[in-house]
Amino acid sequence: MDIVFIEDLRIDTVIGIYDWERRVRQTLSFDIEMAFDNTRPAATDNIADTLNYKDVSKRLIAYVGESSFGLVETLAERCAAIIREEFGVSWVRLKLSKPGAVRGAKSVGVRIERGVRPQ
C-alpha cells in the first residue's frame, strides 16, 4: 500500500466548548495519511494522475478555516469524510492536534482511521 501524507498542516479556526474559545481563533495541526496507488503517477510523471496533496490541503484549509465546531472529534470526522468522498480515498488516518489546550501537555486531540486499509 502506498501512502500520500500531509504532516503538520496548521489551520486557524474557532474550536472549543468554552465561551473564551468561541471568541478566538486557535491553531490546529493535522497529520494525514491517505492510501493511494502511486504506480500510475510514477509511470506517467503527470500530476493529473496523483492524489494531489496541495488540493487536499487547500480544501481542508478552506473548510476548517470557516468551521466553528465545539469538539475536535466532530471536526476530525468531517475532514476525513471530505478526503474520502471528494478525493476518492479508500482509507485515511487523520490526527488532529490542539496545541496548548491542556496545561503541561504539548498537544491533545484525536487520531481516527476511516475506510478499509488496503494491504
C-alpha positions as CSV (number, residue, x, y, z in Angstrom):
1,M,0.0,0.0,0.0
2,D,1.2,3.5,-0.9
3,I,0.6,6.4,1.4
4,V,0.3,10.1,0.5
5,F,0.8,12.2,3.6
6,I,0.4,15.7,4.8
7,E,2.3,16.5,8.0
8,D,1.6,19.3,10.4
9,L,-0.9,21.2,8.3
10,R,-1.7,24.2,10.5
11,I,-5.1,25.8,10.3
12,D,-6.7,28.6,12.3
13,T,-10.3,28.1,13.3
14,V,-12.9,28.6,16.0
15,I,-13.0,25.4,18.1
16,G,-14.0,24.5,21.6
17,I,-16.8,24.4,24.1
18,Y,-15.9,27.2,26.5
19,D,-17.0,30.8,26.0
20,W,-13.5,32.1,25.6
21,E,-12.8,29.5,22.9
22,R,-15.7,30.8,20.9
23,R,-14.3,34.3,20.8
24,V,-10.8,33.5,19.5
25,R,-9.2,31.6,16.6
26,Q,-7.0,28.7,17.6
27,T,-4.3,26.9,15.5
28,L,-4.9,23.2,14.9
29,S,-2.4,20.8,13.5
30,F,-3.3,18.0,11.1
31,D,-1.3,14.9,10.2
32,I,-3.0,13.0,7.4
33,E,-2.2,9.7,5.7
34,M,-4.1,8.6,2.7
35,A,-4.0,5.3,0.8
36,F,-3.3,5.8,-2.9
37,D,-1.7,3.6,-5.6
38,N,1.2,5.6,-6.8
39,T,2.3,3.3,-9.6
40,R,0.4,5.2,-12.4
41,P,1.7,8.7,-11.4
42,A,5.2,7.3,-11.1
43,A,5.0,5.8,-14.6
44,T,3.4,8.9,-16.3
45,D,5.1,11.7,-14.2
46,N,1.8,13.5,-14.6
47,I,0.3,15.5,-11.7
48,A,-3.2,14.7,-13.0
49,D,-2.7,11.0,-12.1
50,T,-1.8,11.8,-8.5
51,L,-3.7,12.3,-5.2
52,N,-2.7,15.9,-5.2
53,Y,-1.8,16.8,-1.6
54,K,-1.9,20.5,-2.4
55,D,-5.5,20.2,-3.5
56,V,-6.4,18.2,-0.4
57,S,-4.6,20.8,1.8
58,K,-6.3,23.7,0.1
59,R,-9.7,22.1,0.6
60,L,-9.1,21.4,4.3
61,I,-7.8,24.9,4.9
62,A,-10.9,26.4,3.4
63,Y,-13.3,24.1,5.2
64,V,-11.6,24.2,8.6
65,G,-11.0,27.9,8.4
66,E,-14.7,28.6,8.0
67,S,-15.9,26.0,10.5
68,S,-16.9,26.5,14.1
69,F,-17.2,23.2,15.9
70,G,-17.3,22.5,19.6
71,L,-15.4,19.2,19.5
72,V,-12.3,18.2,17.7
73,E,-13.9,14.8,17.3
74,T,-16.6,16.3,15.1
75,L,-14.1,18.3,13.0
76,A,-11.9,15.2,12.5
77,E,-14.9,13.1,11.3
78,R,-15.9,15.8,8.8
79,C,-12.4,16.3,7.4
80,A,-12.0,12.5,7.0
81,A,-15.3,12.4,5.1
82,I,-14.2,15.2,2.8
83,I,-11.0,13.4,2.0
84,R,-12.7,10.1,1.3
85,E,-15.7,11.4,-0.6
86,E,-14.2,14.3,-2.6
87,F,-10.8,12.8,-3.4
88,G,-11.7,9.1,-3.8
89,V,-9.5,7.9,-0.9
90,S,-10.5,4.5,0.3
91,W,-8.6,4.8,3.7
92,V,-7.5,7.7,5.7
93,R,-5.7,8.2,9.0
94,L,-6.1,11.7,10.4
95,K,-4.5,13.1,13.6
96,L,-6.0,16.4,14.7
97,S,-4.0,18.1,17.4
98,K,-5.0,21.1,19.6
99,P,-1.7,22.6,20.9
100,G,-1.8,24.2,24.3
101,A,-5.3,23.1,25.2
102,V,-4.1,21.4,28.4
103,R,-1.6,22.8,30.8
104,G,1.5,20.6,30.9
105,A,0.8,18.9,27.6
106,K,2.3,19.9,24.3
107,S,-0.9,19.0,22.5
108,V,-4.1,17.0,22.8
109,G,-6.5,15.7,20.2
110,V,-7.7,12.7,18.3
111,R,-6.5,10.2,15.8
112,I,-9.0,8.4,13.6
113,E,-8.9,5.9,10.8
114,R,-11.8,5.6,8.3
115,G,-12.2,3.1,5.5
116,V,-10.6,-0.2,4.8
117,R,-6.9,-0.2,5.0
118,P,-5.5,-1.8,1.9
119,Q,-2.8,-4.4,2.3
